[in-house]
Amino acid sequence: MNSKLIMFIIIIQVITGTTLRADIVLPAIFNDHMVLQQKTGAAIWGKATPGNIVEINTSWDSNNYSTRANSDGNWKITVKTPSAGGPYEIIISDGKELKLSNVLIGEVWICSGQSNMAMPMKGFRNEPVIGSNEAIATSKNEYIRLFTVSRDKSLEPLDDLTGQWLECFPENVAEFSATAYFFGKMLQQSLGVPIGLINSSWGGTRIEPWISEQGIKKFDWVTLPDKNQSGDFSQQLPTVLFNAMIRPLTGFSIRGALWYQGESNRNEPVRYTQLMPGLIENWRSEWGINDMPFYYVQIAPFDYGPTGLNSALLREAQLKASTALPNTGMASLMDAGEKDCIHPANKRAAGERLAYLALAKTYGNKGFEYSGPVLKDMTVEGNMVKLTFDHAENGLTTFGKELQNFKIAGGNRRFYQATAFITREGVTLFAPRVANPVAVRYAFDDFVIGELYNTEGLPASSFRTDDWE
């Protein structure tokens, strides 16, 4: 377009008082098939012509909401959502209508982490998900919706991301996070309401990139990236995944968050003990939900080889985090690890154990157990050690296996294999070479298959009663 024509258009606009109209533009999280959190004030925002009145009409109550776009064209409206239901329509207009169709009202969860959260239902190459073919084939469900955030990174906070809400059909489920899907399926079956699942994960990433700049500043050993650097940069830099893959979601109303990460931080368990609660507090702050439920999967045992620290120390850090803050919980996979594959095939266990936590602790359902046994007390009588456990009201079991993963140490801090057996009160153990027991460890190795469960079938985490280096 030449300069004379541009000047002519401007003159006509001045004379007629008209301006060029910008169509309403919504962030990617708002599109057909989406799920909005029930019984809340759900924010909807976007772009429009600066100064124009933007109106929203919601079909579930025929309410009209309006606001004026600011000088940059930005607008935001909070709509009141009812109890779960749908499908509904939302009409957004600033003189020209935009319609969102097939919208459900229900429970929305964000699911994040590294490759074990990202692992799709169809599995990775040569790495299967147990039972996936049948689960995919029978997955059609009009009350589950799926949103996968495309991988991205940014040195500055972004306002939008890439992705779209998809219906729960086999071809969509096959590509979606297996852990998140099994979680959502159990929630939908139990609660009988629509479920929205948002998967925002990236394989191999550390925890620091998923924390905002404000949140990461409290850790004095973390160096913020240079925002003026040019060219490509690593997805491992602190804040860069939060900026691109979480921050654009923080205004979207959700019920809670799921997390499956830790393998990439396994050599820094002491710092992870602080970073894990730090991430939870950071996300709660960014969403403005102080008690937002946050449940996560403990990394499964795996043979990391002769270099680096024992990964049981990272599992211990995750176990400690489960009691560091309210409204959190950890799902143990001590029985699901694979010696030579860091991506355990039993993703159903991961997803469903997260669902037990949410159903019990967030939704208040009763009659079932949501945690594996957790050490309560240790008492010493001569050379015998007696352990009692929480979350074992109906007792303990090994499902026919021997207890082979207990060790005992005396004052010399040398651990010896223990003989252990289940009693009515808990577990009793001894080691002939330890006359005066001081400390006990259970399954505290890099790779191990745990054999201690409660009778509900949930495994105990690895644990130790000492804090020796």
C-alpha positions as CSV (number, residue, x, y, z in Angstrom):
1,M,0.0,0.0,0.0
2,N,1.5,3.4,-1.1
3,S,1.8,6.4,1.2
4,K,-0.8,8.4,-0.7
5,L,-3.4,5.7,-0.2
6,I,-2.6,5.3,3.5
7,M,-3.0,9.1,3.9
8,F,-6.3,9.0,2.1
9,I,-7.6,6.2,4.4
10,I,-6.6,8.2,7.5
11,I,-8.3,11.4,6.2
12,I,-11.5,9.4,5.5
13,Q,-11.4,7.9,9.0
14,V,-11.0,11.4,10.5
15,I,-13.8,12.9,8.5
16,T,-16.2,10.0,9.2
17,G,-15.1,9.4,12.7
18,T,-14.5,5.7,12.0
19,T,-11.6,3.5,13.1
20,L,-10.3,0.2,11.9
21,R,-12.0,-2.6,13.9
22,A,-9.9,-5.3,15.5
23,D,-11.7,-8.6,15.9
24,I,-11.9,-10.1,19.4
25,V,-8.9,-12.3,20.0
26,L,-8.9,-14.8,22.8
27,P,-5.9,-16.6,24.3
28,A,-5.6,-20.3,23.3
29,I,-7.0,-21.6,26.6
30,F,-10.4,-20.2,25.5
31,N,-11.9,-22.2,22.7
32,D,-14.6,-24.7,21.8
33,H,-14.8,-27.8,24.0
34,M,-13.2,-26.1,27.0
35,V,-14.0,-26.8,30.6
36,L,-14.5,-23.9,33.1
37,Q,-14.2,-24.5,36.8
38,Q,-17.6,-24.9,38.5
39,K,-19.1,-22.6,41.2
40,T,-16.5,-19.9,41.0
41,G,-15.8,-16.6,39.3
42,A,-14.1,-17.6,36.1
43,A,-12.0,-15.0,34.3
44,I,-12.2,-14.6,30.5
45,W,-9.9,-12.2,28.8
46,G,-8.6,-11.1,25.4
47,K,-8.0,-8.3,22.9
48,A,-10.5,-6.1,21.2
49,T,-10.6,-2.7,19.5
50,P,-9.3,-0.2,22.1
51,G,-12.1,1.7,23.9
52,N,-14.8,-0.7,22.6
53,I,-17.4,-2.2,25.0
54,V,-17.0,-6.0,25.2
55,E,-20.0,-8.0,26.2
56,I,-20.2,-11.7,27.3
57,N,-23.4,-13.7,27.4
58,T,-23.4,-17.1,29.1
59,S,-26.1,-19.6,28.1
60,W,-26.2,-21.4,31.5
61,D,-27.9,-18.4,33.1
62,S,-28.4,-15.9,30.2
63,N,-26.4,-13.3,32.1
64,N,-24.8,-10.4,30.3
65,Y,-21.4,-9.1,31.5
66,S,-19.6,-6.1,30.0
67,T,-16.4,-4.1,30.2
68,R,-14.5,-1.6,28.1
69,A,-11.2,-2.6,26.4
70,N,-8.4,-0.4,27.5
71,S,-6.1,1.7,25.4
72,D,-4.1,-1.4,24.4
73,G,-7.2,-3.3,23.6
74,N,-7.0,-5.6,26.6
75,W,-10.1,-6.6,28.5
76,K,-11.0,-9.0,31.2
77,I,-14.4,-10.2,32.5
78,T,-15.2,-12.5,35.4
79,V,-18.3,-14.7,34.9
80,K,-20.1,-16.6,37.5
81,T,-20.1,-20.4,36.8
82,P,-22.9,-22.8,38.1
83,S,-22.6,-26.3,39.4
84,A,-21.2,-28.8,36.9
85,G,-23.1,-29.3,33.7
86,G,-23.2,-28.5,30.0
87,P,-22.6,-28.3,27.1
88,Y,-23.2,-24.5,27.0
89,E,-22.3,-21.6,24.7
90,I,-20.5,-18.4,25.5
91,I,-21.0,-15.4,23.1
92,I,-18.4,-12.6,23.2
93,S,-19.1,-9.4,21.3
94,D,-17.8,-5.9,20.8
95,G,-20.3,-5.4,17.9
96,K,-19.1,-8.5,16.1
97,E,-19.9,-11.8,17.8
98,L,-17.5,-14.7,18.6
99,K,-19.1,-17.9,19.9
100,L,-17.6,-20.6,22.0
101,S,-19.5,-23.8,21.7
102,N,-19.7,-27.2,23.5
103,V,-18.4,-25.6,26.8
104,L,-18.6,-27.7,29.9
105,I,-18.6,-26.6,33.6
106,G,-16.8,-29.0,35.9
107,E,-13.4,-29.6,37.6
108,V,-10.2,-28.4,36.0
109,W,-6.7,-29.6,36.9
110,I,-3.3,-28.6,35.5
111,C,-0.8,-31.4,35.1
112,S,2.9,-30.6,34.8
113,G,6.4,-31.9,35.2
114,Q,8.9,-33.7,33.0
115,S,8.8,-36.8,30.7
116,N,6.9,-39.1,33.0
117,M,4.0,-36.6,33.0
118,A,4.5,-35.9,29.3
119,M,4.5,-39.6,28.4
120,P,1.5,-40.2,26.2
121,M,-1.1,-43.0,26.5
122,K,0.4,-44.6,23.4
123,G,3.8,-44.7,25.1
124,F,7.2,-43.6,23.9
125,R,9.2,-45.4,21.2
126,N,9.9,-49.0,22.5
127,E,8.5,-47.8,25.9
128,P,4.9,-48.9,26.5
129,V,2.1,-47.9,28.9
130,I,0.6,-51.0,30.4
131,G,-3.0,-51.6,29.2
132,S,-2.9,-48.5,26.9
133,N,-4.4,-50.1,23.8
134,E,-7.6,-51.1,25.6
135,A,-7.7,-47.9,27.6
136,I,-7.4,-45.8,24.4
137,A,-10.0,-47.9,22.5
138,T,-12.6,-47.4,25.3
139,S,-11.8,-43.8,26.1
140,K,-14.6,-42.0,24.4
141,N,-16.2,-39.8,27.0
142,E,-18.1,-36.6,26.4
143,Y,-17.4,-35.4,30.0
144,I,-13.6,-35.3,29.8
145,R,-11.7,-32.6,27.8
146,L,-8.0,-32.5,27.1
147,F,-5.6,-29.6,26.5
148,T,-1.9,-30.0,25.8
149,V,0.4,-27.0,26.0
150,S,3.0,-27.0,23.2
151,R,6.6,-26.8,24.4
152,D,8.0,-23.3,24.6
153,K,10.4,-21.2,26.6
154,S,10.8,-17.5,27.2
155,L,13.1,-15.2,29.1
156,E,10.1,-12.9,29.7
157,P,6.6,-13.7,30.9
158,L,4.3,-14.4,28.0
159,D,0.5,-13.7,27.7
160,D,-0.4,-16.7,25.5
161,L,0.7,-20.1,24.6
162,T,-0.1,-22.7,21.9
163,G,-2.7,-25.5,22.4
164,Q,-6.4,-26.3,22.0
165,W,-9.1,-28.1,23.9
166,L,-9.9,-31.5,22.4
167,E,-12.7,-33.9,23.1
168,C,-12.0,-37.2,24.7
169,F,-11.8,-39.5,21.6
170,P,-9.3,-42.4,21.2
171,E,-7.2,-40.5,18.7
172,N,-6.8,-37.6,21.1
173,V,-6.3,-39.7,24.2
174,A,-3.5,-41.7,22.5
175,E,-1.4,-38.5,22.3
176,F,-2.3,-37.2,25.8
177,S,-0.5,-37.6,29.1
178,A,-1.2,-41.1,30.4
179,T,-0.8,-40.1,34.1
180,A,-3.1,-37.2,33.6
181,Y,-5.7,-39.2,31.7
182,F,-5.9,-42.0,34.2
183,F,-6.3,-39.4,37.0
184,G,-9.0,-37.6,35.1
185,K,-10.9,-40.8,34.2
186,M,-11.1,-41.9,37.8
187,L,-12.2,-38.4,38.9
188,Q,-14.9,-38.3,36.3
189,Q,-16.2,-41.8,37.1
190,S,-16.2,-41.0,40.9
191,L,-17.6,-37.5,40.9
192,G,-19.9,-37.8,37.9
193,V,-18.9,-34.3,36.6
194,P,-17.0,-33.0,33.6
195,I,-13.2,-32.9,34.0
196,G,-10.8,-30.6,32.2
197,L,-7.1,-31.7,32.1
198,I,-4.4,-29.3,31.0
199,N,-1.0,-30.9,30.4
200,S,1.9,-28.6,30.4
201,S,5.1,-30.6,30.7
202,W,8.6,-31.0,29.1
203,G,10.8,-34.1,29.3
204,G,14.1,-33.9,31.1
205,T,13.5,-30.5,32.7
206,R,14.6,-29.5,36.2
207,I,12.2,-27.9,38.7
208,E,13.8,-24.4,38.6
209,P,12.5,-23.5,35.1
210,W,8.9,-24.1,36.3
211,I,9.1,-21.4,39.0
212,S,8.4,-17.7,38.4
213,E,11.1,-15.0,38.8
214,Q,9.4,-13.8,41.9
215,G,9.3,-17.3,43.3
216,I,12.8,-18.3,42.4
217,K,14.4,-15.2,44.1
218,K,14.0,-16.7,47.5
219,F,16.6,-19.4,46.7
220,D,19.9,-17.6,46.9
221,W,21.9,-20.3,45.1
222,V,19.8,-19.9,41.9
223,T,21.1,-17.4,39.3
224,L,18.5,-15.7,37.1
225,P,19.1,-15.9,33.4
226,D,20.3,-12.8,31.4
227,K,17.2,-11.5,29.7
228,N,19.2,-9.6,27.1
229,Q,21.0,-12.7,25.8
230,S,20.6,-13.4,22.1
231,G,20.1,-16.6,20.2
232,D,18.8,-19.9,21.5
233,F,19.0,-20.8,25.2
234,S,18.4,-23.8,27.3
235,Q,15.0,-24.9,28.6
236,Q,16.8,-25.6,31.9
237,L,17.3,-21.9,32.7
238,P,15.3,-20.8,35.8
239,T,11.8,-19.3,35.1
240,V,11.8,-19.9,31.3
241,L,9.2,-22.6,31.3
242,F,7.0,-20.9,33.8
243,N,7.1,-17.8,31.6
244,A,6.0,-19.6,28.5
245,M,4.0,-22.6,29.6
246,I,2.5,-21.7,33.0
247,R,2.2,-17.9,33.3
248,P,-0.4,-17.6,30.4
249,L,-2.6,-20.1,32.4
250,T,-2.5,-18.4,35.8
251,G,-5.7,-16.4,35.3
252,F,-7.6,-19.5,34.3
253,S,-9.7,-20.9,37.1
254,I,-8.6,-24.4,38.2
255,R,-9.3,-26.7,41.1
256,G,-5.7,-27.9,41.6
257,A,-2.4,-29.1,40.2
258,L,-0.6,-32.3,39.6
259,W,3.2,-32.7,39.4
260,Y,5.5,-35.5,38.2
261,Q,9.1,-34.4,38.2
262,G,12.4,-34.9,40.1
263,E,14.6,-37.2,38.1
264,S,16.6,-34.2,36.7
265,N,17.2,-32.8,40.2
266,R,18.2,-36.2,41.9
267,N,21.7,-35.1,42.7
268,E,20.5,-32.1,44.8
269,P,18.1,-33.6,47.3
270,V,18.8,-31.1,50.0
271,R,17.9,-28.2,47.7
272,Y,14.9,-30.0,46.4
273,T,13.6,-30.2,49.9
274,Q,13.2,-26.5,49.7
275,L,12.4,-26.1,45.9
276,M,9.5,-28.5,46.0
277,P,7.5,-26.5,48.6
278,G,8.8,-23.4,46.9
279,L,7.2,-24.3,43.6
280,I,3.9,-25.1,45.4
281,E,3.8,-21.8,47.2
282,N,4.8,-20.0,44.0
283,W,2.0,-21.5,41.9
284,R,-0.6,-20.8,44.7
285,S,0.6,-17.2,44.8
286,E,0.5,-16.8,41.0
287,W,-3.1,-18.2,40.8
288,G,-4.2,-16.4,43.9
289,I,-5.4,-19.6,45.5
290,N,-3.6,-19.9,48.9
291,D,-4.8,-23.4,49.6
292,M,-4.8,-24.7,46.1
293,P,-4.6,-28.6,46.2
294,F,-1.2,-29.8,44.9
295,Y,-0.5,-33.6,44.5
296,Y,2.6,-35.2,43.0
297,V,4.2,-38.5,42.1
298,Q,7.3,-39.6,43.9
299,I,9.9,-40.6,41.4
300,A,10.1,-44.4,40.9
301,P,13.2,-46.4,41.7
302,F,15.6,-46.7,38.7
303,D,19.2,-47.8,38.3
304,Y,21.0,-44.5,37.6
305,G,24.4,-46.2,37.6
306,P,27.6,-45.7,39.6
307,T,27.8,-41.9,39.3
308,G,25.7,-39.4,41.3
309,L,23.8,-39.7,44.5
310,N,21.4,-42.5,45.6
311,S,18.0,-41.4,44.2
312,A,16.4,-42.6,47.5
313,L,17.6,-39.2,48.8
314,L,15.5,-37.4,46.3
315,R,12.5,-39.6,47.1
316,E,13.1,-38.7,50.7
317,A,13.0,-35.0,49.8
318,Q,9.7,-35.6,48.1
319,L,8.4,-37.5,51.1
320,K,9.3,-34.6,53.4
321,A,7.6,-32.1,51.1
322,S,4.3,-34.0,51.5
323,T,4.0,-32.7,55.1
324,A,5.7,-29.3,54.6
325,L,2.5,-27.6,53.4
326,P,-1.2,-28.2,53.8
327,N,-3.4,-29.5,50.9
328,T,-0.5,-31.5,49.4
329,G,0.0,-35.2,49.0
330,M,2.4,-37.7,47.4
331,A,1.7,-40.9,45.4
332,S,4.4,-43.5,45.9
333,L,5.5,-45.8,43.0
334,M,7.9,-48.0,45.0
335,D,6.4,-51.0,43.4
336,A,6.4,-49.7,39.8
337,G,10.0,-48.8,39.0
338,E,12.0,-50.4,36.2
339,K,15.7,-51.1,36.5
340,D,16.6,-50.1,33.0
341,C,13.7,-47.7,32.0
342,I,13.2,-44.4,33.6
343,H,9.6,-44.2,32.3
344,P,7.7,-46.8,34.3
345,A,5.0,-48.5,32.1
346,N,2.4,-48.6,35.0
347,K,1.1,-45.1,34.4
348,R,-2.4,-46.2,35.6
349,A,-0.9,-46.6,39.1
350,A,0.5,-43.1,39.0
351,G,-2.7,-41.5,37.7
352,E,-5.1,-43.4,40.0
353,R,-3.0,-42.9,43.1
354,L,-3.1,-39.2,42.4
355,A,-6.9,-39.5,42.0
356,Y,-7.2,-41.2,45.4
357,L,-5.5,-38.1,47.0
358,A,-7.7,-35.7,45.2
359,L,-10.9,-37.6,45.9
360,A,-10.2,-37.9,49.6
361,K,-8.4,-34.7,50.4
362,T,-10.0,-32.2,47.9
363,Y,-13.5,-33.7,47.4
364,G,-13.9,-35.2,50.9
365,N,-14.9,-38.7,49.7
366,K,-14.5,-41.5,52.3
367,G,-14.4,-45.3,52.6
368,F,-11.0,-45.8,50.9
369,E,-7.3,-45.2,51.5
370,Y,-5.4,-42.5,49.7
371,S,-1.8,-43.0,50.9
372,G,0.6,-45.8,51.4
373,P,1.9,-46.6,54.9
374,V,3.9,-43.8,56.5
375,L,6.3,-44.5,59.4
376,K,4.8,-43.3,62.7
377,D,7.0,-44.6,65.5
378,M,10.1,-46.7,66.1
379,T,10.8,-48.4,69.4
380,V,13.7,-50.6,70.4
381,E,13.5,-53.6,72.7
382,G,16.8,-55.3,73.1
383,N,18.0,-56.2,69.6
384,M,14.4,-56.0,68.2
385,V,13.0,-52.9,66.4
386,K,9.3,-52.3,66.2
387,L,7.8,-50.0,63.7
388,T,4.2,-48.6,63.5
389,F,2.6,-46.8,60.6
390,D,0.0,-44.3,59.7
391,H,-2.4,-45.1,56.8
392,A,-2.5,-48.7,57.8
393,E,-5.7,-48.9,59.8
394,N,-6.5,-52.4,58.4
395,G,-2.9,-53.5,58.7
396,L,0.0,-54.3,56.3
397,T,0.8,-56.9,53.7
398,T,3.4,-57.9,51.2
399,F,1.0,-59.8,49.0
400,G,3.0,-63.0,49.6
401,K,6.5,-61.6,49.2
402,E,9.2,-61.7,51.9
403,L,10.3,-58.4,53.5
404,Q,13.8,-58.1,52.1
405,N,14.5,-54.4,52.0
406,F,14.9,-53.5,55.7
407,K,18.3,-52.8,57.1
408,I,19.4,-52.0,60.7
409,A,22.5,-50.1,62.0
410,G,24.0,-49.7,65.4
411,G,26.1,-46.9,66.8
412,N,28.9,-47.6,64.3
413,R,26.5,-46.6,61.4
414,R,27.0,-49.8,59.5
415,F,23.8,-51.2,58.1
416,Y,23.1,-54.9,58.0
417,Q,20.3,-56.9,56.3
418,A,17.4,-57.3,58.7
419,T,14.9,-60.1,59.2
420,A,11.5,-58.5,59.2
421,F,8.0,-59.7,59.6
422,I,4.5,-58.1,59.8
423,T,2.7,-58.2,63.1
424,R,-0.7,-57.0,64.2
425,E,0.9,-53.7,65.3
426,G,3.2,-53.1,62.4
427,V,6.6,-54.5,61.4
428,T,9.2,-56.1,63.8
429,L,12.8,-56.6,62.6
430,F,16.2,-57.6,63.9
431,A,19.7,-58.2,62.6
432,P,21.9,-60.8,64.4
433,R,25.0,-58.6,64.0
434,V,23.3,-55.5,65.5
435,A,22.9,-56.0,69.2
436,N,21.9,-52.4,69.9
437,P,19.9,-51.0,67.0
438,V,20.0,-47.2,66.4
439,A,18.6,-46.7,62.9
440,V,16.4,-48.4,60.3
441,R,16.2,-48.0,56.6
442,Y,13.6,-49.4,54.2
443,A,14.2,-49.7,50.4
444,F,16.7,-46.9,50.6
445,D,18.5,-47.8,47.4
446,D,18.7,-46.4,43.9
447,F,16.7,-49.3,42.3
448,V,14.6,-51.5,44.5
449,I,11.1,-53.1,44.2
450,G,9.2,-52.3,47.4
451,E,7.2,-55.0,49.0
452,L,5.5,-53.2,51.9
453,Y,1.9,-52.2,51.4
454,N,-1.2,-51.4,53.4
455,T,-4.1,-53.9,52.7
456,E,-5.6,-51.4,50.3
457,G,-2.7,-52.0,48.0
458,L,-0.8,-48.7,48.2
459,P,3.0,-49.0,48.7
460,A,5.1,-47.5,51.4
461,S,7.7,-45.0,50.4
462,S,11.4,-45.7,51.0
463,F,12.4,-44.2,54.3
464,R,15.1,-44.0,57.0
465,T,15.1,-43.0,60.6
466,D,18.6,-41.5,60.5
467,D,20.0,-38.4,58.9
468,W,23.6,-39.6,58.4
469,E,25.6,-38.5,55.4
